[in-house]
């Protein structure tokens, strides 16, 4: 379903893993000339070369216009909400600075709440990255910077003292560096097969905190499934289950629209499944479809929630079909190797995650690209107030996980050599995180001012 485009000049270097370890290490050291590590801590607003509010508004071109005001309102609620929705702003800012050109498959939006617990195909809970709308190959440190700054923004959202947020950034980046050093001497298959099971995730926390953290995550496990969603989101009408509408968050589609989704989007999606999973999918029957509003930055993108039922009573399957546009990094690296943005998302997801949902795939409808995944499927996503008391420990878990994700697609030897044995890289990321959190607050204030002056549309949801 995907083809390779004519690739323009590459920003990120492609490494030959067949080269000797010494040569690969030299690549990492030479990258310090392109992007001195201490310079990664520098942020100068005067050099960014774009207007953050205008960049956010430009993203509305591929979104449903009636939902743009809702997106702006959600982003205006707090600096943290703004940060979540402003991946495009940070992508432009990161690209305005020198970078290492050491390429990995970027998550693209590696903020602290885009790490969570997922069910593997074997139904084990793994801690991993969870959002890949912006995934694309690019310089490894862009993901690290996105994570580091998010820890400071999230800390400020919850009144965490600056010293504690600095400690969280230090711990996360040091964990990334330490784990990457381990991967530099690890067999490739060991890296590929490694994952963080739920019990290993709990071990990151102090003994006194483990019980509370475990309870908070276990509490939602039973309901974060298709059966849990069925009980919460559906009502019976004329003897059939229907997804309960809740405009504008869930909007019922008429029969014609539902038919288009089933025949067009799901029909194309079905062909992207591997054969055994296609056979399983074929045993479910579409029952109802609604249009859905999700997240903060994703508001306005076309999203369908599809309810299917199997042959047994109480046998629901919920799929989420989410519109995929170009990655926010494409303007600064190079175009995706996939001619379908849904395929780009799923390829990146499979590259980065240690285990991936059995029903992921992609399709198109009315000129829009979509990717498809199970809705919820035991996905346990933290909140900033939950992780605030354990921000350092959670940061360590995120740093280790990000290192594993990058080592799967990039060269851990080159990355390790670039970062080095000292703390120059960590100090730079800590400095950048503080300064960029300040910038994020100014950008958030600019959006709020634009709404107040009537230059940016907004609406309460």
DANORGI-V713322 format. One record per pair of residues at least 24 apart in sequence whose ideal C-beta (glycine too) atoms are under 7 Angstrom apart, sorted by the first residue. I is the first residue (numbers start at 1). J is the second residue. D is the distance in Angstrom with one decimal. If there is no record, write none. Layout:
{{I J D} {I J D}}
This chain:
{{1 272 5.6} {1 340 6.0} {1 343 5.8} {1 362 6.8} {2 338 4.2} {2 339 5.8} {2 340 5.3} {2 343 4.2} {3 339 5.0} {4 337 5.2} {5 335 5.4} {5 337 6.7} {5 339 6.1} {7 334 5.6} {7 335 6.8} {8 334 5.2} {8 335 6.6} {10 334 5.5} {11 101 6.7} {11 332 6.8} {11 333 4.7} {11 334 6.4} {12 101 5.3} {12 103 3.5} {12 137 5.8} {12 138 5.6} {12 139 5.8} {12 333 6.0} {13 101 4.4} {13 102 6.6} {13 103 6.1} {14 103 6.2} {15 411 4.5} {15 414 5.8} {17 411 6.1} {21 413 5.7} {24 411 5.7} {24 413 4.2} {24 414 5.1} {25 413 5.6} {25 414 7.0} {25 417 4.2} {27 414 4.7} {28 102 6.7} {28 413 6.9} {28 414 3.9} {28 415 6.4} {28 416 6.7} {28 417 2.8} {28 418 4.0} {29 417 5.2} {31 100 4.2} {31 101 6.2} {31 102 5.5} {31 418 4.8} {32 418 6.2} {34 98 6.1} {34 100 6.3} {34 101 5.9} {35 98 4.2} {35 99 5.2} {35 100 4.8} {37 424 4.7} {37 425 5.0} {37 428 5.6} {38 424 5.9} {38 428 5.6} {39 98 6.3} {40 141 6.3} {40 428 4.0} {40 429 6.4} {40 432 6.0} {41 427 6.7} {41 428 3.6} {41 431 3.4} {41 432 4.9} {43 432 5.9} {43 435 4.1} {43 436 5.7} {43 439 6.5} {45 439 6.1} {47 96 5.8} {48 92 7.0} {48 93 5.4} {48 96 5.2} {49 96 5.6} {50 92 5.1} {52 86 6.9} {52 89 4.5} {52 443 4.3} {52 446 6.4} {53 446 5.3} {53 447 5.5} {53 450 5.3} {53 456 6.7} {55 88 5.4} {55 89 5.4} {55 92 6.2} {56 86 6.5} {56 88 6.9} {56 89 6.7} {56 447 7.0} {57 456 6.9} {59 88 5.8} {60 300 6.4} {62 325 4.9} {63 300 3.0} {63 301 5.8} {64 300 5.2} {64 302 6.5} {67 248 6.9} {67 293 6.5} {67 299 5.6} {67 300 4.2} {68 300 5.4} {68 457 6.2} {69 457 4.1} {69 458 5.1} {69 459 4.0} {70 248 6.7} {70 293 6.9} {70 299 5.5} {70 459 5.6} {70 461 5.2} {71 299 3.7} {71 300 5.1} {72 447 6.9} {72 451 6.3} {72 456 5.3} {72 457 6.2} {72 458 4.8} {73 458 4.5} {73 459 5.7} {73 460 6.3} {73 461 6.6} {74 296 4.9} {74 299 6.0} {75 296 6.0} {75 447 6.1} {76 447 5.4} {76 448 5.1} {76 451 5.7} {76 458 6.5} {78 157 6.2} {79 153 6.0} {79 156 6.9} {79 157 6.9} {79 440 5.5} {79 441 4.9} {79 444 4.5} {80 153 5.4} {80 154 6.0} {80 157 4.1} {80 384 6.3} {81 296 5.4} {82 440 6.4} {82 443 6.5} {82 444 3.9} {82 447 6.4} {83 111 6.7} {83 150 6.4} {83 153 4.8} {83 440 5.2} {84 111 6.5} {84 296 4.6} {84 297 6.0} {85 296 4.1} {85 297 3.7} {86 443 6.7} {87 134 5.5} {87 297 6.0} {87 328 5.2} {88 328 4.1} {89 443 6.4} {90 146 6.2} {91 328 4.1} {91 329 5.2} {91 332 6.4} {94 142 4.8} {94 145 6.2} {95 332 3.5} {99 139 4.1} {99 141 6.6} {100 139 5.1} {100 140 6.8} {100 141 5.8} {100 418 5.6} {101 139 6.1} {102 139 6.2} {102 140 5.4} {102 410 6.6} {102 414 5.3} {102 415 5.7} {102 418 6.0} {103 137 5.1} {103 138 6.6} {103 139 6.8} {103 410 6.1} {104 140 4.5} {104 406 4.2} {104 409 5.1} {104 410 3.4} {105 135 6.4} {105 137 5.7} {105 348 5.6} {105 351 4.5} {105 352 5.6} {105 409 3.7} {106 135 6.0} {106 136 5.7} {106 137 6.7} {106 138 4.5} {106 142 6.1} {106 143 5.3} {106 329 6.6} {107 132 6.4} {107 135 6.1} {107 143 5.5} {107 352 5.9} {107 405 6.6} {108 132 6.7} {108 133 7.0} {108 134 2.9} {108 135 4.7} {108 136 6.0} {108 327 5.9} {108 329 6.2} {109 133 6.6} {109 134 4.9} {109 146 6.7} {110 143 4.3} {110 146 4.7} {110 147 4.8} {110 402 6.0} {111 146 5.9} {111 147 6.6} {111 150 3.6} {112 147 6.5} {112 150 4.5} {112 151 5.6} {112 154 5.4} {112 387 7.0} {112 398 6.0} {113 381 6.5} {113 382 6.3} {113 384 6.9} {115 398 4.8} {115 401 6.1} {116 379 6.3} {116 380 5.7} {116 381 4.3} {116 382 6.3} {117 198 6.3} {117 217 6.2} {117 380 4.0} {118 378 6.9} {118 379 5.7} {119 377 5.5} {119 378 3.7} {120 355 3.8} {121 355 6.4} {121 358 5.1} {124 197 5.9} {125 197 6.9} {125 198 3.9} {125 378 6.6} {126 195 4.8} {126 196 5.9} {126 197 6.1} {126 354 5.9} {126 355 5.7} {127 196 4.2} {127 201 4.1} {127 397 6.1} {127 401 6.3} {128 196 6.9} {128 353 5.2} {128 354 5.7} {128 401 6.1} {129 352 5.8} {129 353 6.4} {129 401 6.5} {129 405 5.8} {130 379 6.8} {130 381 6.9} {132 345 5.1} {132 348 4.8} {132 349 4.5} {132 352 6.8} {133 298 6.9} {133 324 6.6} {133 345 6.2} {134 327 4.7} {134 328 5.1} {134 329 6.3} {135 327 6.6} {135 344 6.8} {135 345 6.1} {135 348 2.9} {135 349 6.9} {135 352 6.9} {136 327 4.2} {136 329 4.7} {136 330 6.4} {136 333 6.1} {136 336 6.2} {137 333 6.6} {138 329 5.3} {138 333 4.8} {140 406 5.3} {140 410 5.9} {140 415 5.5} {143 402 6.1} {144 173 6.6} {144 176 6.1} {144 402 6.8} {144 429 6.1} {145 429 6.5} {145 432 5.9} {147 172 6.2} {147 398 5.9} {147 402 6.2} {148 172 6.6} {148 173 6.1} {148 429 4.6} {148 432 6.7} {148 433 4.0} {149 432 6.9} {149 433 4.6} {149 436 4.3} {149 437 5.8} {151 391 6.6} {151 395 5.6} {151 433 6.6} {152 433 4.7} {152 434 5.9} {152 437 4.0} {153 437 5.0} {153 440 5.7} {154 384 4.5} {155 388 6.9} {155 391 6.0} {156 437 6.5} {157 384 5.2} {158 384 5.4} {158 385 5.5} {158 388 3.9} {160 388 5.4} {160 391 6.2} {164 391 6.5} {165 391 6.9} {166 430 5.9} {167 392 5.3} {168 391 4.2} {168 392 4.8} {168 395 4.2} {169 395 6.9} {169 429 6.5} {169 430 4.8} {169 433 4.9} {170 426 5.9} {170 430 5.8} {171 392 4.8} {171 395 5.0} {171 396 5.0} {172 395 3.5} {172 396 6.3} {172 398 5.7} {172 399 3.9} {173 399 6.3} {173 425 6.9} {173 426 4.5} {173 429 4.8} {174 426 5.6} {175 396 4.4} {175 399 3.3} {175 400 5.0} {176 399 4.0} {176 402 5.8} {176 403 4.7} {177 419 5.2} {177 425 6.5} {177 426 6.7} {179 400 4.8} {179 403 3.8} {179 404 6.7} {180 403 4.6} {180 407 6.5} {180 412 5.3} {180 415 5.4} {180 416 5.1} {180 419 7.0} {181 416 5.1} {183 403 6.6} {183 407 4.0} {183 412 3.9} {184 412 4.5} {184 413 4.7} {184 416 4.3} {191 404 6.8} {191 407 5.0} {191 408 6.1} {192 408 6.0} {194 354 6.6} {194 404 5.8} {195 354 3.5} {195 355 6.1} {196 401 6.1} {201 397 6.0} {204 393 5.0} {204 396 5.6} {204 397 4.6} {205 390 5.7} {205 393 4.7} {206 393 6.8} {209 390 5.4} {213 390 6.5} {216 386 5.9} {217 380 5.1} {220 380 5.4} {221 378 5.9} {221 380 6.4} {224 376 4.6} {224 378 5.1} {224 379 5.6} {224 380 6.1} {225 376 6.2} {225 377 6.6} {225 378 5.9} {226 316 4.8} {226 317 5.3} {226 318 4.8} {227 314 6.7} {227 316 6.3} {228 376 7.0} {229 318 5.1} {229 375 6.1} {229 376 5.5} {230 316 4.1} {234 307 6.9} {240 287 6.6} {241 287 5.9} {241 288 6.9} {241 307 6.7} {242 288 5.0} {243 288 5.0} {243 290 4.8} {243 305 6.3} {243 307 5.6} {245 290 6.5} {248 293 6.1} {248 461 6.8} {249 292 7.0} {249 293 4.8} {250 290 4.7} {250 292 5.6} {250 305 7.0} {251 290 6.0} {251 291 4.5} {252 290 5.7} {253 289 5.4} {253 290 6.3} {253 291 6.3} {258 289 4.7} {260 365 6.5} {261 289 5.3} {261 304 5.7} {261 365 6.6} {262 286 5.0} {264 365 4.8} {265 321 5.9} {265 363 4.5} {265 364 6.9} {265 365 4.2} {265 370 6.0} {266 363 6.8} {268 363 3.6} {268 364 5.9} {269 361 4.7} {269 362 6.3} {269 363 3.7} {269 372 4.9} {272 361 3.8} {272 362 5.5} {272 363 7.0} {273 361 5.2} {277 358 5.3} {277 359 6.6} {281 359 6.9} {283 310 5.9} {283 311 6.8} {284 308 3.8} {284 309 6.5} {284 310 5.3} {284 317 5.1} {285 309 5.8} {302 368 5.8} {305 375 6.2} {318 374 6.8} {318 375 3.7} {318 376 6.9} {319 359 6.5} {319 372 5.6} {319 374 6.3} {319 375 6.2} {320 373 5.9} {320 375 4.4} {321 370 4.8} {321 372 5.0} {322 370 6.2} {322 371 5.9} {323 368 5.2} {323 369 6.9} {323 370 5.6} {324 369 4.8} {324 370 6.2} {324 371 5.2} {340 369 5.3} {341 369 4.2} {342 369 4.5} {342 370 5.1} {342 371 3.9} {345 371 4.4} {346 371 5.4} {351 408 6.3} {351 409 5.1} {352 405 4.4} {352 408 6.7} {352 409 7.0}}
